Amino acid sequence: MIRCEVRGRVAVATIDRTERRNALNAELCDALRDHLAGIDVESVGAVVITGAGSAFCSGAVLARRAADTGGDGGGIEHGGSDSFRPAFDRVLQAIVEHPLPVIAAINGPAMGAGMQLAVACDFRVVGPTAVFGIPAAKLGVVLSSANIARLERLVGPGVARDVLLAARTLDLEEADRVGLVHRRAEDAEAAAVAWAEELAALAPITVRGHKHALVLVERGLTPEAVVELRELETMAFTSDDLQEGLAAFAEKRPPEVQIGRAHV
């Protein structure tokens, strides 16, 4: 199940399937996507995704035949009928395109689908027992082009090849060194929520505008994307957020975030 709660201005989604070390199936992917879609972005300023127990997410539940899945919809049917992959792609796209910043609180191993989930998030706060890996080469699985591209952009082509072709697992120190880790904390969830509160206190038009702009840049700067980026600039420079930010700077005080006013 996905446990959902709102703490202040932070929405927290917890993958709670400890008996399978939070391995994902199609239903969990859809539930997480529904949760993200249902967040009130007028009152919430940031999102945290974490795992229950000692693991962030150990991967995906993949079965050789549909009959092996026990009807849970999470397996890969022999011959290519697959309920998990499209559901997984949909939830990753929902994270990437969500208007709010999304932080992964990685409290333990993030393997396979779990590492891909973490990479799709905007930020990663990592606990001391975390490890990262995608053992696809041991399982005969090929990642989607979007997931490969996200990984390569984040860690570089050399490390991406090591993870994907050699199925190598990265410990915390190496993950930090190659750029997977934004912050380290003994309690990843608590640190992620605290950071999310800081993000929620920033100018919402700017934060959402920059996130959307980064998505546009990653997709390629088409003429349409350039026009959209110009519109984002204009929106920010004519917003009340800018006036409040300038006033706060002049008065040497923190800006007051205007909840419910940002639309990007």
Secondary structure, DSSP 8 states (H G I E B T S, - for coil): -EEEEEETTEEEEEE--GGGTT-B-HHHHHHHHHHHHH--TTT--EEEEEESTT-SB--B---SSGGGGTTSS-SB-TTS-BSHHHHHHHHHHHHHH-SS-EEEEE-S-EETHHHHHHHHSSEEEE-TT--EE-THHHHT----HHHHHHHHHHH-HHHHHHHHHS---B-HHHHHHTT--SEE-SSHHHHHHHHHHHHHTS-HHHHHHHHHHHHHHHH---HHHHHHHHHHHHHHHTSHHHHHHHHHHHTTS-----TT----
